Amino acid sequence: GNSVTQMEGPVTLSEEAFLTINCTYTATGYPSLFWYVQYPGEGLQLLLKATKADDKGSNKGFEATYRKETTSFHLEKGSVQVSDSAVYFCALKKGDKIIFGKGTRLHILP
Amino acid sequence: DADVTQTPRNRITKTGKRIMLECSQTKGHDRMYWYRQDPGLGLRLIYYSFDVKDINKGEISDGYSVSRQAQAKFSLSLESAIPNQTALYFCATSDLGLAAREDEQFFGPGTRLTVL
């Protein structure tokens, strides 16, 4: 069946460090892929998305590229800020439902 | 004002009690969802509804029921709460747009439920 696997956290980095959060998926066909972010005390909100192979989603300095050949959608940011501290969820959409990964907690130290 | 609201935001109850969590939205979306979030398990779908007359079970519907009272309202009930239903519960909405593959979900702020 369809599934999403993302790296376990927590991930702790210093401000201005480079960030990668790995995400791989299992699905038939061509799902749409998403990254959602959950800030403390809030619900999830869409960070970026990609709907076909080689698409790059980007927002707020974050990027992720839809890699069909490696079934991956890794999240990257060149220089993280303290305000990026949150839980990040990789997700895929196939048909009518979205399947979420387990989430990766990110801590950024000043 | 928030587009997706949930009440209550926090609730502590005892085993065996009936609990209702409510969700309202002003986005005009037809589709609504209930999820629970547990540490290390991510989000799991409990129930979803694609319109007022359509209710579907998700992956963990046992012990829960829902009611879609109107397009804008979707309630989740625990008929007889048990401690392993202690979790963070989220309501979400989405719209079936022309580019359905791109449809995102919009989440409420969550309800933290503790069952003693």
gemmi code that builds the backbone of each chain (N, CA, C; Angstrom):
import gemmi

chains = {
    "A": [
        ("GLY", (0.824, -1.199, 0.000), (0.000, 0.000, 0.000), (0.856, 1.247, 0.000)),
        ("ASN", (0.196, 2.398, -0.034), (0.909, 3.667, -0.032), (1.451, 3.991, 1.350)),
        ("SER", (2.669, 4.508, 1.398), (3.262, 4.860, 2.689), (4.332, 5.920, 2.513)),
        ("VAL", (4.648, 6.572, 3.628), (5.673, 7.609, 3.658), (6.612, 7.320, 4.812)),
        ("THR", (7.907, 7.378, 4.555), (8.913, 7.176, 5.590), (9.798, 8.407, 5.651)),
        ("GLN", (9.918, 8.984, 6.824), (10.790, 10.133, 6.966), (11.734, 9.930, 8.145)),
        ("MET", (12.844, 10.641, 8.125), (13.864, 10.443, 9.136), (13.316, 10.782, 10.509)),
        ("GLU", (13.779, 10.000, 11.490), (13.321, 10.226, 12.844), (14.054, 11.416, 13.436)),
        ("GLY", (13.372, 12.099, 14.318), (14.023, 13.185, 15.012), (14.276, 12.810, 16.463)),
        ("PRO", (14.549, 13.798, 17.277), (14.641, 15.191, 16.867), (15.947, 15.509, 16.149)),
        ("VAL", (15.873, 16.520, 15.307), (17.052, 17.046, 14.641), (17.384, 18.387, 15.296)),
        ("THR", (18.606, 18.534, 15.762), (19.041, 19.762, 16.420), (20.175, 20.374, 15.625)),
        ("LEU", (20.001, 21.641, 15.246), (21.002, 22.367, 14.464), (21.212, 23.746, 15.058)),
        ("SER", (22.342, 24.316, 14.724), (22.597, 25.711, 15.091), (22.042, 26.630, 14.019)),
        ("GLU", (21.701, 27.830, 14.418), (21.198, 28.815, 13.463), (22.184, 28.978, 12.304)),
        ("GLU", (21.647, 29.126, 11.102), (22.384, 29.306, 9.850), (22.966, 27.997, 9.302)),
        ("ALA", (22.727, 26.886, 9.957), (23.191, 25.598, 9.429), (22.325, 25.178, 8.248)),
        ("PHE", (22.857, 24.183, 7.479), (22.120, 23.615, 6.350), (21.244, 22.469, 6.868)),
        ("LEU", (20.014, 22.432, 6.364), (19.051, 21.427, 6.819), (18.689, 20.473, 5.691)),
        ("THR", (18.680, 19.180, 6.004), (18.056, 18.174, 5.144), (17.208, 17.267, 6.022)),
        ("ILE", (15.958, 17.075, 5.639), (15.100, 16.072, 6.269), (14.694, 15.104, 5.161)),
        ("ASN", (15.082, 13.848, 5.318), (14.834, 12.856, 4.280), (13.407, 12.331, 4.312)),
        ("CYS", (12.862, 12.105, 3.123), (11.531, 11.523, 2.981), (11.527, 10.613, 1.760)),
        ("THR", (11.078, 9.387, 1.937), (10.870, 8.484, 0.813), (9.441, 7.970, 0.862)),
        ("TYR", (8.950, 7.542, -0.271), (7.560, 7.112, -0.325), (7.431, 5.803, -1.095)),
        ("THR", (6.314, 5.140, -0.851), (5.928, 3.949, -1.602), (4.531, 4.183, -2.123)),
        ("ALA", (4.373, 4.119, -3.423), (3.049, 4.319, -4.025), (3.081, 3.826, -5.454)),
        ("THR", (1.951, 3.383, -5.935), (1.826, 3.061, -7.354), (1.503, 4.344, -8.107)),
        ("GLY", (1.922, 4.396, -9.330), (1.602, 5.561, -10.132), (2.347, 6.804, -9.706)),
        ("TYR", (1.662, 7.942, -9.809), (2.313, 9.233, -9.577), (1.543, 10.038, -8.546)),
        ("PRO", (1.888, 9.849, -7.273), (1.199, 10.624, -6.245), (1.650, 12.074, -6.253)),
        ("SER", (0.887, 12.948, -5.650), (1.351, 14.292, -5.331), (2.071, 14.232, -3.991)),
        ("LEU", (3.074, 15.073, -3.811), (3.885, 15.037, -2.590), (3.854, 16.400, -1.907)),
        ("PHE", (3.864, 16.371, -0.584), (3.715, 17.585, 0.208), (4.674, 17.570, 1.399)),
        ("TRP", (5.033, 18.761, 1.857), (5.606, 18.951, 3.177), (4.687, 19.898, 3.936)),
        ("TYR", (4.275, 19.431, 5.139), (3.503, 20.254, 6.054), (4.386, 20.584, 7.261)),
        ("VAL", (4.100, 21.727, 7.890), (4.836, 22.130, 9.082), (3.849, 22.403, 10.209)),
        ("GLN", (4.236, 21.997, 11.412), (3.403, 22.226, 12.600), (4.217, 23.002, 13.612)),
        ("TYR", (3.870, 24.266, 13.809), (4.523, 25.087, 14.826), (3.911, 24.780, 16.185)),
        ("PRO", (4.621, 25.029, 17.255), (4.130, 24.681, 18.595), (2.728, 25.219, 18.859)),
        ("GLY", (1.850, 24.345, 19.306), (0.496, 24.743, 19.683), (-0.449, 24.995, 18.528)),
        ("GLU", (-0.025, 24.654, 17.315), (-0.860, 24.934, 16.148), (-1.157, 23.666, 15.365)),
        ("GLY", (-2.087, 23.789, 14.419), (-2.338, 22.697, 13.486), (-1.315, 22.703, 12.367)),
        ("LEU", (-1.389, 21.704, 11.508), (-0.462, 21.620, 10.386), (-0.831, 22.659, 9.327)),
        ("GLN", (0.180, 23.117, 8.623), (-0.062, 24.001, 7.494), (0.871, 23.609, 6.364)),
        ("LEU", (0.394, 23.778, 5.143), (1.164, 23.378, 3.978), (2.405, 24.256, 3.840)),
        ("LEU", (3.549, 23.614, 3.652), (4.791, 24.330, 3.437), (5.113, 24.405, 1.939)),
        ("LEU", (5.063, 23.249, 1.267), (5.303, 23.221, -0.171), (4.768, 21.925, -0.754)),
        ("LYS", (4.677, 21.872, -2.083), (4.132, 20.685, -2.727), (4.729, 20.518, -4.124)),
        ("ALA", (4.600, 19.304, -4.654), (5.018, 18.997, -6.019), (4.104, 17.906, -6.553)),
        ("THR", (3.687, 18.027, -7.783), (2.685, 17.101, -8.304), (3.188, 16.171, -9.387)),
        ("LYS", (4.388, 16.385, -9.908), (4.905, 15.463, -10.909), (6.415, 15.375, -10.808)),
        ("ALA", (6.948, 14.332, -11.418), (8.378, 14.061, -11.341), (9.204, 15.260, -11.788)),
        ("ASP", (10.272, 15.526, -11.051), (11.241, 16.605, -11.284), (10.719, 17.990, -10.909)),
        ("ASP", (9.464, 18.092, -10.478), (8.956, 19.367, -9.953), (9.721, 19.726, -8.691)),
        ("LYS", (9.952, 21.004, -8.499), (10.543, 21.489, -7.260), (9.541, 22.397, -6.577)),
        ("GLY", (9.194, 22.046, -5.342), (8.366, 22.926, -4.532), (9.261, 23.800, -3.669)),
        ("SER", (8.846, 25.039, -3.437), (9.657, 25.934, -2.614), (8.771, 26.932, -1.892)),
        ("ASN", (9.225, 27.320, -0.687), (8.486, 28.295, 0.112), (9.327, 28.637, 1.332)),
        ("LYS", (9.407, 29.891, 1.693), (10.090, 30.356, 2.900), (11.549, 29.889, 2.965)),
        ("GLY", (12.185, 29.712, 1.826), (13.572, 29.274, 1.796), (13.745, 27.773, 1.800)),
        ("PHE", (12.648, 27.031, 1.977), (12.678, 25.574, 1.924), (12.446, 25.114, 0.483)),
        ("GLU", (13.070, 23.977, 0.144), (12.887, 23.384, -1.183), (12.798, 21.879, -1.055)),
        ("ALA", (12.085, 21.270, -2.010), (12.066, 19.811, -2.117), (11.799, 19.463, -3.570)),
        ("THR", (12.502, 18.455, -4.082), (12.353, 18.045, -5.476), (11.777, 16.639, -5.548)),
        ("TYR", (10.781, 16.470, -6.377), (10.098, 15.185, -6.586), (11.006, 14.304, -7.430)),
        ("ARG", (11.574, 13.276, -6.820), (12.494, 12.368, -7.506), (11.820, 11.011, -7.688)),
        ("LYS", (11.339, 10.783, -8.896), (10.633, 9.528, -9.169), (11.586, 8.332, -9.119)),
        ("GLU", (12.798, 8.530, -9.599), (13.729, 7.405, -9.707), (14.174, 6.877, -8.350)),
        ("THR", (14.191, 7.769, -7.346), (14.564, 7.337, -5.990), (13.381, 7.371, -5.035)),
        ("THR", (12.205, 7.621, -5.547), (10.960, 7.776, -4.750), (11.227, 8.612, -3.500)),
        ("SER", (11.775, 9.803, -3.707), (12.134, 10.656, -2.577), (11.625, 12.076, -2.769)),
        ("PHE", (11.534, 12.785, -1.648), (11.083, 14.186, -1.646), (11.729, 14.855, -0.426)),
        ("HIS", (13.038, 14.953, -0.432), (13.786, 15.447, 0.709), (13.623, 16.959, 0.860)),
        ("LEU", (13.467, 17.401, 2.102), (13.295, 18.826, 2.397), (14.655, 19.439, 2.715)),
        ("GLU", (14.949, 20.603, 2.129), (16.235, 21.263, 2.354), (16.036, 22.760, 2.590)),
        ("LYS", (16.958, 23.310, 3.393), (17.023, 24.757, 3.552), (18.475, 25.129, 3.785)),
        ("GLY", (18.922, 26.157, 3.110), (20.338, 26.505, 3.149), (20.797, 27.111, 4.458)),
        ("SER", (19.926, 27.835, 5.157), (20.329, 28.539, 6.376), (19.111, 28.640, 7.291)),
        ("VAL", (19.079, 27.785, 8.303), (17.880, 27.726, 9.152), (17.917, 28.833, 10.203)),
        ("GLN", (16.733, 29.178, 10.676), (16.553, 30.189, 11.709), (15.864, 29.564, 12.916)),
        ("VAL", (15.987, 30.236, 14.054), (15.325, 29.743, 15.270), (13.832, 29.572, 15.035)),
        ("SER", (13.251, 30.460, 14.245), (11.810, 30.416, 13.968), (11.392, 29.212, 13.126)),
        ("ASP", (12.347, 28.467, 12.588), (12.027, 27.245, 11.833), (11.805, 26.044, 12.746)),
        ("SER", (12.018, 26.205, 14.029), (11.791, 25.121, 14.988), (10.322, 24.704, 14.945)),
        ("ALA", (10.088, 23.449, 14.626), (8.722, 22.954, 14.411), (8.804, 21.456, 14.145)),
        ("VAL", (7.638, 20.844, 13.892), (7.592, 19.460, 13.432), (7.228, 19.478, 11.954)),
        ("TYR", (7.962, 18.721, 11.150), (7.775, 18.691, 9.707), (7.251, 17.319, 9.287)),
        ("PHE", (6.192, 17.331, 8.468), (5.560, 16.099, 8.006), (5.646, 16.008, 6.493)),
        ("CYS", (6.165, 14.906, 6.013), (6.109, 14.585, 4.597), (4.796, 13.839, 4.346)),
        ("ALA", (4.185, 14.056, 3.185), (2.896, 13.423, 2.919), (2.740, 13.173, 1.426)),
        ("LEU", (1.925, 12.174, 1.098), (1.585, 11.930, -0.297), (0.073, 11.895, -0.460)),
        ("LYS", (-0.371, 12.263, -1.635), (-1.800, 12.237, -1.962), (-1.992, 11.347, -3.173)),
        ("LYS", (-2.791, 10.304, -2.950), (-3.124, 9.394, -4.032), (-4.619, 9.164, -3.929)),
        ("GLY", (-5.357, 9.540, -4.975), (-6.797, 9.468, -4.861), (-7.296, 10.580, -3.956)),
        ("ASP", (-8.188, 10.246, -3.052), (-8.866, 11.261, -2.257), (-8.242, 11.531, -0.890)),
        ("LYS", (-7.268, 10.748, -0.478), (-6.747, 10.903, 0.867), (-5.266, 11.255, 0.874)),
        ("ILE", (-4.865, 11.887, 1.975), (-3.459, 12.193, 2.185), (-2.907, 11.251, 3.243)),
        ("ILE", (-1.722, 10.713, 2.984), (-1.036, 9.834, 3.936), (0.180, 10.581, 4.451)),
        ("PHE", (0.266, 10.706, 5.777), (1.338, 11.466, 6.415), (2.432, 10.545, 6.945)),
        ("GLY", (3.665, 11.050, 6.903), (4.738, 10.408, 7.635), (4.589, 10.691, 9.118)),
        ("LYS", (5.498, 10.146, 9.918), (5.377, 10.260, 11.365), (5.846, 11.600, 11.915)),
        ("GLY", (6.471, 12.410, 11.092), (6.907, 13.727, 11.533), (8.345, 13.729, 12.026)),
        ("THR", (9.026, 14.844, 11.809), (10.399, 15.044, 12.286), (10.448, 16.358, 13.050)),
        ("ARG", (10.816, 16.267, 14.336), (10.905, 17.485, 15.147), (12.253, 18.144, 14.913)),
        ("LEU", (12.235, 19.438, 14.637), (13.447, 20.225, 14.368), (13.628, 21.280, 15.453)),
        ("HIS", (14.814, 21.276, 16.073), (15.181, 22.302, 17.053), (16.327, 23.120, 16.487)),
        ("ILE", (16.183, 24.430, 16.471), (17.255, 25.303, 16.009), (17.749, 26.114, 17.197)),
        ("LEU", (19.048, 26.000, 17.457), (19.655, 26.696, 18.592), (20.228, 28.033, 18.145)),
        ("PRO", (20.016, 29.079, 18.945), (20.536, 30.411, 18.556), (22.052, 30.482, 18.685)),
    ],
    "B": [
        ("ASP", (-10.330, 36.126, 11.804), (-10.883, 34.914, 12.399), (-10.347, 33.678, 11.700)),
        ("ALA", (-10.144, 32.606, 12.480), (-9.618, 31.374, 11.930), (-10.643, 30.751, 10.992)),
        ("ASP", (-10.125, 30.101, 9.929), (-11.009, 29.472, 8.965), (-11.554, 28.142, 9.463)),
        ("VAL", (-10.750, 27.413, 10.256), (-11.161, 26.127, 10.796), (-11.011, 26.217, 12.320)),
        ("THR", (-12.104, 26.075, 13.024), (-12.082, 26.182, 14.472), (-12.507, 24.873, 15.111)),
        ("GLN", (-11.940, 24.615, 16.278), (-12.255, 23.397, 17.016), (-12.587, 23.765, 18.451)),
        ("THR", (-13.613, 23.098, 18.992), (-13.958, 23.274, 20.402), (-14.239, 21.924, 21.031)),
        ("PRO", (-13.821, 21.717, 22.293), (-12.953, 22.603, 23.065), (-11.505, 22.499, 22.608)),
        ("ARG", (-10.624, 23.328, 23.118), (-9.202, 23.226, 22.790), (-8.510, 22.228, 23.715)),
        ("ASN", (-9.008, 22.094, 24.903), (-8.475, 21.131, 25.862), (-9.631, 20.496, 26.624)),
        ("ARG", (-9.492, 19.195, 26.907), (-10.542, 18.527, 27.656), (-9.931, 17.380, 28.442)),
        ("ILE", (-10.304, 17.323, 29.703), (-9.919, 16.193, 30.540), (-11.200, 15.491, 30.955)),
        ("THR", (-11.256, 14.183, 30.768), (-12.462, 13.450, 31.108), (-12.085, 12.112, 31.743)),
        ("LYS", (-13.083, 11.371, 32.151), (-12.838, 10.094, 32.818), (-13.265, 8.939, 31.923)),
        ("THR", (-12.690, 7.798, 32.162), (-13.044, 6.585, 31.424), (-14.541, 6.331, 31.486)),
        ("GLY", (-15.106, 6.028, 30.307), (-16.525, 5.708, 30.233), (-17.419, 6.880, 29.874)),
        ("LYS", (-16.906, 8.084, 29.939), (-17.704, 9.265, 29.623), (-17.864, 9.431, 28.119)),
        ("ARG", (-18.983, 10.052, 27.724), (-19.203, 10.381, 26.314), (-18.662, 11.788, 26.057)),
        ("ILE", (-17.905, 11.906, 24.997), (-17.259, 13.177, 24.662), (-17.570, 13.543, 23.217)),
        ("MET", (-17.823, 14.818, 22.975), (-18.004, 15.294, 21.601), (-17.014, 16.411, 21.335)),
        ("LEU", (-16.301, 16.292, 20.235), (-15.398, 17.336, 19.762), (-16.030, 17.952, 18.516)),
        ("GLU", (-16.010, 19.287, 18.458), (-16.690, 19.954, 17.360), (-15.718, 20.695, 16.452)),
        ("CYS", (-16.073, 20.742, 15.197), (-15.269, 21.423, 14.193), (-16.180, 22.253, 13.308)),
        ("SER", (-15.803, 23.511, 13.085), (-16.542, 24.388, 12.188), (-15.568, 25.042, 11.225)),
        ("GLN", (-16.050, 25.287, 9.996), (-15.173, 25.919, 9.002), (-15.931, 26.970, 8.210)),
        ("THR", (-15.216, 28.010, 7.847), (-15.798, 29.093, 7.052), (-15.175, 29.148, 5.657)),
        ("LYS", (-14.493, 28.085, 5.272), (-13.806, 28.077, 3.974), (-14.746, 27.662, 2.842)),
        ("GLY", (-15.917, 27.160, 3.173), (-16.840, 26.727, 2.127), (-16.436, 25.414, 1.487)),
        ("HIS", (-15.577, 24.647, 2.144), (-15.117, 23.375, 1.595), (-16.136, 22.270, 1.846)),
        ("ASP", (-16.196, 21.355, 0.881), (-17.105, 20.222, 1.035), (-16.492, 19.096, 1.864)),
        ("ARG", (-15.176, 18.958, 1.819), (-14.534, 17.797, 2.425), (-13.992, 18.133, 3.816)),
        ("MET", (-14.292, 17.242, 4.765), (-13.801, 17.440, 6.129), (-13.268, 16.128, 6.673)),
        ("TYR", (-12.308, 16.231, 7.598), (-11.565, 15.068, 8.084), (-11.336, 15.193, 9.591)),
        ("TRP", (-11.245, 14.056, 10.262), (-10.788, 14.010, 11.643), (-9.557, 13.104, 11.722)),
        ("TYR", (-8.506, 13.632, 12.368), (-7.268, 12.888, 12.590), (-6.959, 12.871, 14.086)),
        ("ARG", (-6.182, 11.891, 14.499), (-5.555, 11.961, 15.809), (-4.044, 11.921, 15.643)),
        ("GLN", (-3.358, 12.627, 16.526), (-1.908, 12.695, 16.487), (-1.367, 12.156, 17.795)),
        ("ASP", (-0.491, 11.179, 17.685), (0.176, 10.594, 18.841), (1.680, 10.702, 18.640)),
        ("PRO", (2.429, 10.919, 19.703), (3.889, 11.033, 19.577), (4.479, 9.811, 18.881)),
        ("GLY", (5.294, 10.060, 17.860), (5.959, 8.972, 17.153), (5.103, 8.241, 16.142)),
        ("LEU", (3.823, 8.596, 16.048), (2.932, 7.909, 15.107), (2.392, 8.825, 14.028)),
        ("GLY", (2.674, 10.088, 14.109), (2.180, 11.007, 13.101), (0.682, 11.195, 13.197)),
        ("LEU", (0.055, 11.487, 12.063), (-1.382, 11.675, 12.008), (-2.040, 10.437, 11.422)),
        ("ARG", (-3.118, 10.024, 12.055), (-3.883, 8.889, 11.550), (-5.329, 9.319, 11.337)),
        ("LEU", (-5.887, 8.907, 10.210), (-7.223, 9.334, 9.813), (-8.284, 8.513, 10.544)),
        ("ILE", (-9.235, 9.205, 11.155), (-10.304, 8.532, 11.902), (-11.551, 8.389, 11.032)),
        ("TYR", (-12.066, 9.507, 10.530), (-13.227, 9.541, 9.646), (-13.052, 10.699, 8.672)),
        ("TYR", (-13.755, 10.593, 7.541), (-13.785, 11.712, 6.618), (-15.139, 11.780, 5.934)),
        ("SER", (-15.447, 12.964, 5.427), (-16.756, 13.214, 4.827), (-16.570, 14.101, 3.615)),
        ("PHE", (-17.122, 13.689, 2.493), (-16.962, 14.465, 1.268), (-18.155, 15.372, 0.980)),
        ("ASP", (-19.267, 15.129, 1.649), (-20.356, 16.092, 1.681), (-21.290, 15.680, 2.815)),
        ("VAL", (-22.386, 16.395, 2.987), (-23.251, 16.194, 4.146), (-23.792, 14.766, 4.224)),
        ("LYS", (-23.996, 14.143, 3.091), (-24.586, 12.801, 3.081), (-23.551, 11.695, 2.944)),
        ("ASP", (-22.297, 12.042, 3.022), (-21.228, 11.078, 2.795), (-20.304, 11.004, 3.998)),
        ("ILE", (-20.236, 9.829, 4.640), (-19.368, 9.599, 5.794), (-18.557, 8.334, 5.518)),
        ("ASN", (-17.253, 8.384, 5.777), (-16.389, 7.246, 5.499), (-15.455, 6.979, 6.661)),
        ("LYS", (-15.199, 5.702, 6.927), (-14.249, 5.341, 7.973), (-12.817, 5.513, 7.478)),
        ("GLY", (-11.967, 5.943, 8.396), (-10.548, 5.998, 8.111), (-9.859, 4.764, 8.645)),
        ("GLU", (-8.577, 4.873, 8.931), (-7.823, 3.692, 9.338), (-8.033, 3.307, 10.792)),
        ("ILE", (-8.537, 4.227, 11.639), (-8.682, 3.910, 13.060), (-10.036, 4.385, 13.589)),
        ("SER", (-11.130, 3.938, 13.000), (-12.455, 4.436, 13.353), (-13.080, 3.747, 14.577)),
        ("ASP", (-12.567, 2.612, 14.985), (-13.171, 1.891, 16.120), (-13.159, 2.754, 17.375)),
        ("GLY", (-14.326, 2.829, 18.046), (-14.438, 3.610, 19.271), (-14.839, 5.055, 19.035)),
        ("TYR", (-15.005, 5.433, 17.758), (-15.378, 6.798, 17.393), (-16.611, 6.786, 16.498)),
        ("SER", (-17.341, 7.906, 16.497), (-18.408, 8.124, 15.534), (-18.388, 9.596, 15.149)),
        ("VAL", (-19.026, 9.910, 14.021), (-19.037, 11.293, 13.557), (-20.426, 11.678, 13.101)),
        ("SER", (-20.611, 12.984, 13.005), (-21.858, 13.540, 12.494), (-21.518, 14.764, 11.660)),
        ("ARG", (-22.061, 14.798, 10.425), (-21.866, 15.981, 9.558), (-23.190, 16.735, 9.555)),
        ("GLN", (-23.284, 17.703, 10.438), (-24.570, 18.386, 10.662), (-24.894, 19.370, 9.532)),
        ("ALA", (-23.854, 19.859, 8.897), (-24.001, 20.839, 7.825), (-22.689, 20.852, 7.059)),
        ("GLN", (-22.664, 21.552, 5.941), (-21.412, 21.622, 5.190), (-20.292, 22.137, 6.068)),
        ("ALA", (-20.613, 23.046, 6.980), (-19.584, 23.720, 7.758), (-19.256, 23.034, 9.077)),
        ("LYS", (-19.973, 21.981, 9.456), (-19.800, 21.402, 10.791), (-19.630, 19.892, 10.725)),
        ("PHE", (-18.623, 19.424, 11.470), (-18.295, 17.997, 11.472), (-17.846, 17.652, 12.880)),
        ("SER", (-18.626, 16.811, 13.585), (-18.356, 16.507, 14.992), (-17.835, 15.095, 15.136)),
        ("LEU", (-16.952, 14.923, 16.095), (-16.388, 13.612, 16.424), (-16.831, 13.244, 17.829)),
        ("SER", (-17.353, 12.036, 18.001), (-17.798, 11.580, 19.318), (-17.044, 10.346, 19.759)),
        ("LEU", (-16.755, 10.324, 21.054), (-16.248, 9.128, 21.706), (-17.367, 8.665, 22.628)),
        ("GLU", (-18.006, 7.562, 22.277), (-19.200, 7.137, 23.011), (-18.869, 6.734, 24.446)),
        ("SER", (-17.729, 6.106, 24.641), (-17.300, 5.673, 25.963), (-15.778, 5.772, 26.003)),
        ("ALA", (-15.295, 6.907, 26.441), (-13.861, 7.198, 26.332), (-13.015, 6.219, 27.141)),
        ("ILE", (-11.839, 5.903, 26.593), (-10.867, 5.049, 27.276), (-9.505, 5.739, 27.243)),
        ("PRO", (-8.615, 5.382, 28.194), (-7.331, 6.099, 28.292), (-6.499, 6.095, 27.010)),
        ("ASN", (-6.561, 5.035, 26.203), (-5.710, 5.055, 24.999), (-6.269, 5.932, 23.895)),
        ("GLN", (-7.370, 6.640, 24.176), (-7.853, 7.665, 23.264), (-7.305, 9.045, 23.642)),
        ("THR", (-6.454, 9.087, 24.638), (-5.740, 10.322, 24.970), (-4.822, 10.682, 23.809)),
        ("ALA", (-5.032, 11.863, 23.228), (-4.287, 12.256, 22.033), (-4.629, 13.696, 21.690)),
        ("LEU", (-3.979, 14.181, 20.642), (-4.292, 15.479, 20.055), (-5.143, 15.212, 18.817)),
        ("TYR", (-6.310, 15.832, 18.739), (-7.246, 15.582, 17.639), (-7.320, 16.810, 16.735)),
        ("PHE", (-7.209, 16.560, 15.446), (-7.263, 17.636, 14.468), (-8.409, 17.420, 13.488)),
        ("CYS", (-9.084, 18.517, 13.195), (-10.039, 18.571, 12.101), (-9.354, 19.240, 10.911)),
        ("ALA", (-9.705, 18.836, 9.714), (-9.130, 19.444, 8.516), (-10.200, 19.534, 7.438)),
        ("THR", (-9.988, 20.435, 6.495), (-10.901, 20.568, 5.362), (-10.108, 20.616, 4.060)),
        ("SER", (-10.770, 20.296, 2.977), (-10.162, 20.479, 1.659), (-11.275, 20.679, 0.648)),
        ("ASP", (-10.883, 21.178, -0.506), (-11.839, 21.466, -1.554), (-11.492, 20.635, -2.770)),
        ("LEU", (-12.475, 20.185, -3.489), (-12.202, 19.466, -4.728), (-12.120, 20.490, -5.836)),
        ("GLY", (-10.898, 20.954, -6.077), (-10.711, 21.964, -7.096), (-10.487, 21.346, -8.461)),
        ("LEU", (-10.255, 22.200, -9.424), (-9.996, 21.728, -10.779), (-8.700, 20.942, -10.845)),
        ("ALA", (-7.750, 21.316, -10.002), (-6.466, 20.607, -9.944), (-6.449, 19.755, -8.688)),
        ("ALA", (-7.232, 18.692, -8.721), (-7.442, 17.900, -7.508), (-6.162, 17.328, -6.942)),
        ("ARG", (-5.200, 17.041, -7.810), (-3.950, 16.471, -7.326), (-3.212, 17.435, -6.412)),
        ("GLU", (-3.483, 18.706, -6.555), (-2.755, 19.700, -5.773), (-3.475, 20.075, -4.488)),
        ("ASP", (-4.668, 19.521, -4.272), (-5.472, 19.990, -3.149), (-4.779, 19.793, -1.818)),
        ("GLU", (-4.652, 20.864, -1.076), (-4.065, 20.774, 0.248), (-5.182, 20.676, 1.267)),
        ("GLN", (-4.816, 20.261, 2.475), (-5.760, 20.245, 3.576), (-5.443, 21.408, 4.509)),
        ("PHE", (-6.508, 21.978, 5.084), (-6.390, 23.104, 6.005), (-6.801, 22.619, 7.393)),
        ("PHE", (-5.926, 22.803, 8.349), (-6.125, 22.208, 9.670), (-6.598, 23.220, 10.707)),
        ("GLY", (-7.425, 22.728, 11.631), (-7.762, 23.482, 12.809), (-6.613, 23.451, 13.811)),
        ("PRO", (-6.750, 24.152, 14.938), (-5.666, 24.259, 15.919), (-5.507, 23.037, 16.813)),
        ("GLY", (-6.477, 22.130, 16.763), (-6.370, 20.902, 17.547), (-7.104, 20.957, 18.874)),
        ("THR", (-7.505, 19.771, 19.344), (-8.098, 19.594, 20.672), (-7.250, 18.569, 21.412)),
        ("ARG", (-6.741, 18.975, 22.570), (-5.966, 18.031, 23.381), (-6.915, 17.340, 24.340)),
        ("LEU", (-7.082, 16.037, 24.161), (-7.995, 15.248, 24.989), (-7.204, 14.315, 25.888)),
        ("THR", (-7.539, 14.360, 27.171), (-6.937, 13.449, 28.152), (-8.047, 12.629, 28.783)),
        ("VAL", (-7.902, 11.308, 28.729), (-8.877, 10.404, 29.349), (-8.204, 9.724, 30.532)),
        ("LEU", (-8.749, 9.969, 31.715), (-8.136, 9.429, 32.936), (-8.705, 8.068, 33.309)),
    ],
}
model = gemmi.Model(1)
for chain_id, residues in chains.items():
    chain = gemmi.Chain(chain_id)
    for i, (resn, *xyz) in enumerate(residues, 1):
        res = gemmi.Residue()
        res.name, res.seqid = resn, gemmi.SeqId(i, " ")
        for name, pos in zip(("N", "CA", "C"), xyz):
            atom = gemmi.Atom()
            atom.name, atom.element = name, gemmi.Element(name[0])
            atom.pos, atom.b_iso = gemmi.Position(*pos), 0.0
            res.add_atom(atom)
        chain.add_residue(res)
    model.add_chain(chain)
structure = gemmi.Structure()
structure.add_model(model)
structure.setup_entities()
